Amino acid sequence: MSDVTRRQAIKFGAAGAGAMLLPGQWAADARAGSVAPPEVRAVNDLALWYDRSAGSDWLRALPIGNGRIGAMVFGNTDTERLQLNEDTVWAGGPHDYSNPRGAANLAEIRRRVFANQWTQAQDLINQTMLGNPGGQLAYQPVGDLRLTFPGASGISGYQRWLDLTTATTVVTYVANNVRHRREVIASAPDQVIAVRLTAETPGSVSFSASFSTPQRAAVSSPDSTTIALDGRSGDQRGIAGTVRFLALARAITTGGTTTSSGGTLRVSNADSVTLLISIGTSYVDYRNVGGDYQGLARNRLNSAQGTPYDTLRARHVADYQKLFGRTTIDLGRTSAADQPTDVRITQHNSVNDPQFSALLFQYGRYLLISSSRPGTQPANLQGIWNDQMAPSWDSKYTINANLPMNYWPAGSTNLAECFEPVAKMVNDLTVTGARTAQVQYGARGWVTHHNTDAWRGSSVVDGAFWGMWQTGGAWLATMIWDHYRFTGDLGFLRDNYPAMKGAAQFFLDTLVEEPTLRTLVTNPSNSPELAHHANASVCAGPTMDMQILRDLFDGCARASEVLGVDADFRGQVAAARNRLAPMKVGSRGNIQEWLYDWVETEPGHRHISHLYGLHPSNQITKRGTPQLYTAARRTLELRGDAGTGWSLAWKINFWARMEEGARAHKLIRDLVTTARLAPNMFDLHPPFQIDGNFGATSGIAEMLLHSHNNELHLLPALPPAWPAGRVTGLRGRGGYTVGAAWSNGRISELSLIADRGGTARVRSRMFTGSYELRDETSGGQIQPQRPEADLIEFAVESGHTYRATAR
């Protein structure tokens, strides 16, 4: 993700200008005698909690979502604000980004690159290869629902929290000697947001509610218990906004009176209220915005209205816990967890608070479940939460790090279903990307560059320096194969193999021979967002491209073999793979970032693209490629530990792959600061980018389990800061559910459940001492093979549970 300067913001339009609104560091003072609320302690501190409201600060509000609709809940006692989003409300509408001038100029662009005329090549790319328009379009808000309460005196006992175990926000306080409570949920089964308002004294719930929005919209009162907001998304870059939306809010009361007129809903003296919120849009897919948005919103609201709140909430919790409850983690607790969450962030580097790492891990899982479900859009740069018409980087999908990072926890932390929207997006991009491949490269297959949006843009955008990166679609295609490695889902692989094949076909047509080295390379491309010489990023064959294509070609060959198809194609990708430019160790002992031994112009750059081969790929491993592994470590040292929030998160994953737990944990501590986490634990670039949350979750999982190297490695990067703990429900490639327990820094127990029969390879320091391995399903003891001192192999059966215990 690029650092947008003022000049770039002006050049690329209003959407970029949002990136200038960077939050400063914030503060929170420790509370003497603070104790976590009982409801927070009851869920093992898996909650964000506070003793003050968010006020007007969006980064103190708490996020809820069901994958499609989301809200930021501020928890104010005077005027509650629910800032609303729906994941298909985007600026503009369907259109073709492709630039038909590209193919005719490609040969000259390549000539200039090979002649080291990089800035001249960039000039020609900017003239002939940029999409139409030259930037993509923004994710936008629906608006706000505000609940205004009567004036109160003597507010006391205020607390609010987000319970990660039930996906529920709660606000409770005493006003006028009456305790009030508000719960807010976003239900996936019922597709509504529900706000439950209760009070200890009957007749004490009174408020008025109204919508507001920065969009073009009209408010109304369809009936005596309902208000409506009917609007249209914004125009951007000369493309008219075409997504229609309808938001409805309806009050269901016990006691009291309810009226609605002129777009304002009024509830007086009720005993309790359930406020249901439904949102429908006209977006059907990237080609069609003609859906019945009003019918969708009304039908969902009417259906939910007939369900008592307790039933609605129980359905929501059961649905959510089917996902969230699969994985547990316990790293121990200290008194630091008795402080409010914002205080814990400010104190994290001066106290021992291991439970915060567990909270950070589970918060990332919560956010992914809440922003990405089957049938929704993928989680974008801000998940689904955005209150700006022109958010930073348009809050779209940046593919050169950020979108893939969003989904790293999907496999390893047992949330495979959450990946489905990415697969759907990839299949959409095979269509728009095929057009780009044809008219801009004269090639078969499909291509996508460094960004996409709701309209599935696939062309070069944001200028050649940033956007001339060919392997965005290829990276997404490799994720299809990795998903299969976790799940073993043949139907999924069969359905999505054509997308993998199409991505590979593009590069079979477009790879060119480097004149001196005689290897196959991409040209033109770049190592994301980093200049190799002054003002020049465009180049041929950057290391990351070669690593991604190696994975793509390998995945295609293996997928075709699994499916029993395309033997000739398999041979073609194998031949091309063997001619790709290899990774090289440079003069500083590092992995070269480019084809040549150039020195980066920004030594501490946020991207470490040339270590894609270390993570998420498995091309650089400690035992398989020791020379490259040593060079990767040198590369990390040269880049340093500083970085944006998401960059620090990727580095946690890198150091976990290096099997250096103390260094990985040091980067967690670097991330948990007021410069890199907001009070609501949103990751900060700054500004807010959700990829750092997901990357941190993935990194913690990598510290506890590796499965990228055809074996399960338990606790490969356990830091001294977590001397005792337990984790269950992690997922390993090959179809394994894995758990471990440890004390005094040594593993005491490990378990795995096999999805299918085969041979398990398990690595652990436990095996260097005395241990017992049993098949708990059959009750038998197992004597495994031991090819290395800390590595065992044994046969497994589908559905069986295996447990090893240290003696």
N, C-alpha and C positions, 0 to 999 in steps of 0.2 A: 504494500500500500504506500503510495507515494506521499512525500511531504509536500503539501500544496502551498506554494508561495503566493503572495498577493498577486504577482504578475500572472502566475498560472491560473489563479482563480478568475482573474479578469478575462484571460484568454479563453478559458473553457466554460465560462458562463456562470449563471447564478448558482447552479448546483454546487460548483466548486467553492463558491464564496462561503457556504455553510461551514466548510472546514476551517475557516478562520476563527470560528467561535470556540476557541480552545479553553477548557476550564483550567483554572489555576489549582494549585494544591489547596487542600482544605484541612480543617482541624476539628478535633473532638476531644474534650477533656474527660479523664477518668472520673467515674462516679464513686465516691467513698461509700463503702458498704453495699455496693451494687450486687444484686442476686438475680440470676436469670429467672424469668417467669416460670411458674410451675408447668404450664403447658409447653414451654420450650424444653425444660428439663425432661418432661415426660417422653419426648421424642429424641432423647439423647443429644440434645443441642443441635439437631439438624433443622435449624430455623435461623433466619435473619431476624433480629429483634432490636427494638429501639424504644427509648422512653420519651421521644419527641416526635412530632409530626414532620412531614417533609416540607411543609410550608409551600413555597413556590418553586422549590428546587427539584427539577425532574430527576436528577441523579441521586435523590434521596427517596423517590417514590419506589414502590415495589411492583415487580412485573408479574402478571398472570397471563396465561394463554392456553389455548387448546390446539395449537398448531396453525389454525386459520385466523382466529380473532384474538386480540390481545388488549390488555389495558395496563396502564401504570396507575397504581392506587396510591394517593398522597396521604391519606389518613388524617386529614385536618378535622378539627372539631367544629369549626365555624362553616366552612365551605369545602366539602369533600370534592375532589377532582378525580374523575376517571378519564384519563387520556386514552382514546380508543384507536385501534388499528385493525385493519382487515388486510390479509396478505396479498390481495390482488388489486389494491388501490394504488395505481402507479400513474404518473404523468404520461400524457401522450396516448398513443394507440398503435394498432398493428401497422407495421411498415417494413420495408426492405432497406436495410442499412448498406447493402453491397455497393461497391464502387466499380462500375464497369471499365474504368480506365486501367485497372490494376494489371491484368494479364499482359497487356501490350507493353508495359514498362518494366516488367519483372526482370527481364534479361539485363537491362541496363542497370537496374538497382543492384543486381548480383555482381555485375562487373565492377561497379564502384566499390562495393564491399571488399571484394577480393583484391582490389587495387589500393586498399587502405584509405579510400576516399569516403570515410564514414559519414561525415557531416553532409557531404554532397548526396550521399545515398539517402540520408534522412530527409533532405530537402525534397528529393524526388518522391519518396514515400508520402510525405505530407501533401504533395501536389496530386498524387495519383492513387494512393492506396487507402487513405482515410475513409471511414464509413460516411454515410449520408443520413443524418448529420455526423459531424466529427466527434460527438460525444453521445453517451447513452442517457437514458431517462431515469427519473427519480421515483423511489418508493415514497408514498405520501400518507399523511394521517387522514383518518375519517373526521376526527374532531374530539371534543370534550363533552362529557356529561357531568354537570356540576349539581351537587346536592347542597342547598343552603339551609342551615339549621337556625332556629330562633336563638337570639342572644342568650348566652348562659354566663353565670358567674361562678367563680370558685371551681374551675376545672382542676381536677386532681386525679391521681392514680392512673395517669396516662401510660399506656403501653400499646405497641403494635408489633406484629411479627408476620413473617411469611413462613409457614410450615411446609418444609420441603417434602415431608412424608405424605401429606394430603393435598398439596398444591392449593393451599387456602391462605388468604391474607386475613388477619384479624386486627381490629382496632377496638380498644376498650378504654373507657374513662368514666369519671364521675362528673356530672354537670347538674347543678341545682339539686345536689344531694341524691341524684338518681344515677345508677350505673348503666351506661349504654354499651352496646356491643354491635359491631358491624363485621360481617364476614363477606368476602368476595371470592367467587370461584369462576373459572372459565371451563365449562363442561364440554368435553369432546362428544360424549354420547348424545347430548341434547342440543349441542351447537348454540348455546347461549352463555352469556355472562349473567350470573345471579348475585345480587347484593341482598344480604339478609340483615335487617335492622331490628334489634330487640332492645328492651329496657326492663329493668327489674320491677319498675312500678307501672302498672297498666295505664294506658292512655298517654304515655310519655313520648311517643315517636311522632314528631312533626317535622316536615321539611318541604321545600319546593325544589323541583328538578327541571333543568332546561339544557338543551344542546347548544353548543357553539362550534364554529369551524372556520378555518382559513380558506376552505374551498368555496366554490360557487354553490350555494345550497339554499333551500327554503325549509323553515321549521313550521310545524303544524301540530294540531291536536286531533288525531283521527277519531277519538272517542273520549269518554270521560275519565279513562284510566291510563291513557297512552299519549306519548308525544313522539314526533317523527322528525327526522333530519334526512331530506332527500337532496342529494348533491351529485356533483360531477368532478372528476379528477382534473388537475391543472394542466395547462399548456406548458410545453417546454421545448426549446430549440426549434421553434417554428412548427411543432407538431401539436395539433389540438388534442386536449384531454377528452377521452371518450369513455372512460370507465364510470358508469353510473352506480350509485350506492344509496341504500336506504338503511338508516339506523332507527330502530324502534326501542322505546323503553316503556314498560307497563308495570304498574303497581298492583300488587295483590295484597290486600290488607286484612288484618284481623282487628276489628273495632275501628272507631274513628270514621273520618270522611275523606273522600278522594274526589278531586275535580281536575279537569284539564281544559285549558283554553289558551289560544294564541301561542301554542308551543311551550307552555309552562304547566307542569304537573304539580299539584298541591295535595299533600297528605297532612291531615290534622288529627292529633290526639289518638293515634292508632296504638294498639297493644304491640303489634309486630307488623313488619312489611317485608315482602319479597319483591325486589325490583328486578325484572327480567329485561335483558338487553339482547337484541338480535340485530345482526347486520347481514345484508345481502348485497352482492354486486353483480354487474352485468358481464363480468369477465368470465368467459368460458375457457378460452385458451389463448395462446399468443396470436392467433389469427381471428378470433371471434369475440366481440364484446357485446353481443346481442342477447345475452341471457336475461331471464325474467327476474331481475333483482328485487323487485317489489314483492313478487310472489314468494321468493325464497325467504326474505326477511319475515313476512307475515306468517308463512307456514311454520317456520321454526319457532316463532314466538307463540303461536296458537297451540302448537303441540306441547311446548314446555309448560304453558300456563295450566294445563290440566294435571300437572304432577306436583304433589306436595314437596316443599323445599327439602325436607329430610330425605325423601326418596331421590330427588334430583341430586342432592349432595352425595348420598350413598352411591349412586351410579357413577358419579364423577370420580369419587375416591377409588372405587373398585377398578374402574377403567385405568386410572392413572397408576395405581399401585401394581397393576399387572406388569408395567414397564419399570417403574422406579424401584420396586421392591426386589427386583432380581439381583441387585448388587448391594452389598453392605460393606462398610469399612469402619474400623475402630482403631484410632491411633493414640488413644489415651486422652485424658482430660485433666486440665489444671484449673485453678481458680480464675485464670485469664478469661475463661468462657463465661464467667458471670458478668462481664462487662457488656454493654450494648455493642452491636456489631461494628458500628463506625469507630468506637473507641478501640476495639480489638485490632482494627486495621492500623490505627495510628500507633498502637503500642507494639505491634507484632515483632518488630526488630529489637525490642528491648526486654521481651518477656518470653517465657517458654509456653507456647500455645499450640501443641500438636493437633488438637481437635480442629483448629482452623483449617488445616490442610484437608482434613476429612470433609469439612463444610464446603471448602472450595471445590473439591472433587464432586460432591453430590450436587452442588449448585449448578455446575456445568451440565450434569445429567438432567437436572430439573429444567434448565433453559432449553436444552435440545428437545426434550419431550414437549415442552410448551410452545416451541416454534417450528416443529417439523413433524408432521404426522402423515400417514398414507392419505393421498388425495389433496394435500396442501402444496403450496409453493415451498421450495427449500428455504431454510433459514438464510436470510440475507446478511449484510454486513452488520446489521443491528438486530438480528433475529427476526422479530416482527414488531419491535417497539421503536417508534419514531414519532416525534411531535413537530417536525419541521417540514415545510413544503420544499425546501432546498437543503436537505441534510448533507453532511459531509460525505464526499464521494458518492452522492446520490443514494446512499444506503442500498446499493445494488449488490451485484455478485462479482467480486474481484477474484479471478481464478489463479493468479500467479502465486498465491499463498493462502488467501483468506477463506475462500469457499471450501477448498479441501480441508483446511484446518478445522472448520466447523464440524466436519463429519469424522474426524479421527476418533472421537469417543464412541461413535455408533457401533463399531465392531467390538472394540476392546472392553467396553463397559456394558455390553449386553443390551443394546438398543437398536438392533438390526432393522426393525420396522421403520425407524426414523429416517433411514437412508432412502426409502422409496421415492420421495420427491426429487432427489438428485438423479436417480435413474430415469424418471420421467422427463426431467429437464434435459438430460443428455439425449434422449430420443427426440425431443423437440429440436435440439441443436443439430441433429443429423440432417434435418430438413433445411433450416436456415443456413447452417454451415456448409451444406452441399452447394447452395447458391453462391456463397462466398468463395468456396474452393473453385467453382467453375469460372466465375467471372473475374476473380482477382488473381487466380493462379493457373487457370486452364487445367485443373486437376480433377480426378475422380475423388470419391469419398467426401469427407467433410472436415472443416477446420473451425476452430474458435480461438480467438486471441485472448487478451488479458482480462476482459470483462464481458459480462452479459447482463440482461435485465429481464423484465417480464415479457418483453417482445422478442426475446431470444436473439438479440443482436450478436453477431459473430465476427464482424469486421474489425479492422484496426481502428481504435478510438484513442482520443486524448493526445494525439501527436505521436510521431515515430519514436521519440525517445522513450516514452512510456509504453506505448501500445503495440510496437512491432515485435511481438513475441508469439511465435507460431504454435506453441505446444500446450495452450490452455485446454483445448478439447481433448488432446491426448492424455493429459494428466487426469481429467475427469473419467476418461475411458479406462485408465488403469484402476480406478477405484471400483469399477464393476467387477473386475477379476478379484480384487482383494476382498470385496464383499462376499463373493462366492467362496473364497478360501475360509472365511469365518463361518459361513452358513451351510455350505454344501448343497445349496438349493439349485438343483438342475433346471427346474422350470424357469427360475430367474435368469440363469446363465443362458439358457436357450433363447429367452425373449430378448436379452440385451446383447448377445454376441454380435448381431449385425452392426450395432453401434461401435463396438470394439473394432470390428473388421473395417468399417468405413473410415474410422480414424487412422488405421494403419494404411489403408489404400491411399489416402491423401499423401502420406509421406513416402510411400513407394513411388509415387509420381513426382514428388517435389524435392527429395533429397538430391544433392549435387555433390560431385567429387571436388574436394579441396585440391587446388592445382599442384601444390607441393607435397602434401602429406598423402594424397591419394586415398583419403578416407571419405566416407559419406557424411555430409553435414547439412544442417539447415542453413538457409541463406535466402532472405535476411531474417534475423531474429535478434534477441538480446538476452543478457543475464538480468533478470527483472530489476529494472529501475536503477541500475548502477552504470555509471560511465566507466569505460576502460581507458579512454583518453578524454581530453577536455571536450565537454559537450557532446560526446559520442557514446551512445550505448549500443547502436546497431552493429551487428557483427555476424560472423558465420560460425556455426557449431559450438555455441556456448555449452559448457559442461552439463548444465541442468537439462538442456534439450536432449543431449545424448543419453543421459540417465533415464529420462522419462521415456524416450523411444525404446531404450533397451527393455524397460518394463512393459511397454505396450506390445512390442513384438513378441516377447516371451509369453505374455498373457494371452495374446491371440493364438500363438502356437499351442499352448497348453489347453486353452478352451476348445480349439478345434479338435484336438485329440480327445478330450473328455466327451465332446458331443459327437465324435465320429464323422466329422464333415471337413471339407475343404483341404484335402491333403496337398493339392498343388499350391494353394495359398500359404499353407503352413511352411512349405519349402521356400517360398518367396520371402516371407518375413524372417525366416531363419538366416537366409543368405544376406539379407539387408542388415540384420542385427550384427552379423559377423564383420561387416564392413564399417560399422559406426566408429567414429573417432573415440578412442578409449580415454578413460580417466588418466591423468598424468600428475605426477608429483613435481611441483615446481622448485625453483632454486631456494626458496625459503623453507623447504620441507613441507609445504602445504599442498592440498589439492588445488590444482589450477582451476580458476573459475572460467577461463576461456581456453580456446584451442591453443593459444600461445601463452607464454609465461609473462603475462602482463600483470602489473601491480594495480590494484583497485584504487580509484581516485578518492574514495571515502573509506578509510581503514575500518571504521566502526559501523559500516552500513547495516541497516536493520535486516535486510534480506541476507541469508547465507544460502543462496540458491544452489550452489555447487555441492552442498551437503545433502541435497535430496537423496543421494545414494546411501547416506547413513540413516536418514529418517525423512519421509516415511518408507523409503525403499529398503531393501536388504542387500544392496550391492557392495556395501562397506560393512564388514563385521569383524569383531575382535579375533575370531578363530579362523574365519575363512579367508580374509584378505588383510593379514597383519600389517603389511606395508602401507596400504591405503588407510587402515584404521589409525595408524600412528600419524599419518599425514592429516587425517581428519581432525585429530586432536590439536595438531599444530594450527590448523585452520581456525578452529574455535578460539584458540588462544590469541591469534592475530586479530580476530574480529572483536574480541572482548565480550564482557558480560553486559554492558550497557545496551539499552534498546527501548523501543516502544513496547507497550504491553504485550502485543501479540508476538513480537520478536523474542521477548523474554520467555514467553510460553513455548515457542518452538525450541529455544535453547534448553528448556527443561527436558524436552524429548530427546534432543541431541545428547545431552550428558547422561541421561538414563540409558541410551543406547551405548554410550561409552562405558557403562557399568560403574559410573562414579557418582554414588548416591549423595555424598556430601556436597559435591558441586551442583548437582541437580537441586538439592534442597536450598542451597545458597541462592539459586535463581528464583525459587519460590518466594524466599524472603525478599528478594529484589522486586518481585512482582507485587507483593502485599505491602504496598506503601501508598500514601495519599497521592503520589504522582501517577500511579499505575492502576489503582483500584478506586472507584467512586465509593461514596458512603453506602450505596446499595450493592456493592461488590461487582458492579459492571466494570469490565476491563476498559482501561483508557489507553488509547494510542499515545497521548490524547488527541482528539476527543474519543467518545465512546465507540468501541468496536468490539463486537461480541466474540470474535474469533479467539481473542486471548483467554476468555473464559473456557472455551472448548479446548483450546490448546493446553491449558493448565490441567484440565481433567485428564486429557490424554497423557500428559507427561507424568502425572501421578500414577496412572495405570501402568505406564511403561517402567516406572521405578519398581513396580511390584510383579510384573509379568512381561516376559518377552515371548513372542511366538512367531517372529518374522523369519526365523532361520531354520524352519522345519523341525523345531523342537520347542517344548515348553520350558522356559527358564524361570524358576520361582525366585522372587526377591533378588533380581540381578543388580539393583541399585538402591538397596535399603540404606537410608542415611542414619547416622548415629542419633539424630534428633528424634527418631521413631524407634526407641529400643524395644517396645512391646506393642503388639497389635494383632489385628485379625482382619482379613478381607475374604469375602465370599462372592461368587457369581461373576467374576471376571471371565471374559471369553478369550480363547486362544484359537488361532488359525488351525484348521484341521477338524474343527467341530468339537471343542472341549469347553466345558464350564469348570472353572478352576478356583480353588480357595487355598488360603494359607494362614497359619498362625505362627507367631514368633514371640520370644521373650529374651531379654538380655542380648538383643541383637542377633539371635540365632533362631533359625526356623525349627519349630517343634512339630509341625503337622502340615501336610499338604493333602489336597483332595482334588480329584478330577472326575467329571462325568463325561463319558464319550457319547457323541451323537450317533456314531457309526463304528462298525468294527474296523480293525486295522492294528497298526503298531504305534504305540505311544513312545516318544522319546522325551524324557524329562530330565532336566538339569537342576541340581540343587546342591548346596554345600552339605545338606543333610546326608547325602549319600557317601560322603567321605568318612562318616562315622558309623555308629551302629543304629539300625532302623528296622522297622517292620513294614512290609507292604501287603495290603490285603484287598481282595475284591469283596467289598461290603455287600454287594448284591447276592453273590453266591456263597459268601462266607469263607472262601478259600484264601490261604496264604500264597503269595506269588514270589517266585525266585527269578528276578529279572536278569537280563543280560547287562553287562557293565562295560561298554566300550571305552569309557574314560572314567577317571576317578570320581567325578561328580555327575556323570551322565548314565542313566539307565534306559533300557528299552524293554518293553513287554507288550504282549498281545492284549487288546481290549475288545470288549463286546459292546454292541449298541445298547445304550441305556444303563450300563453298569456304572456304579460308583466305586472308585478306587481311592484308598487312603493310605498314606505313608506317615508313620509316627516315629519320631526320634526316641531312642532308648536311653 
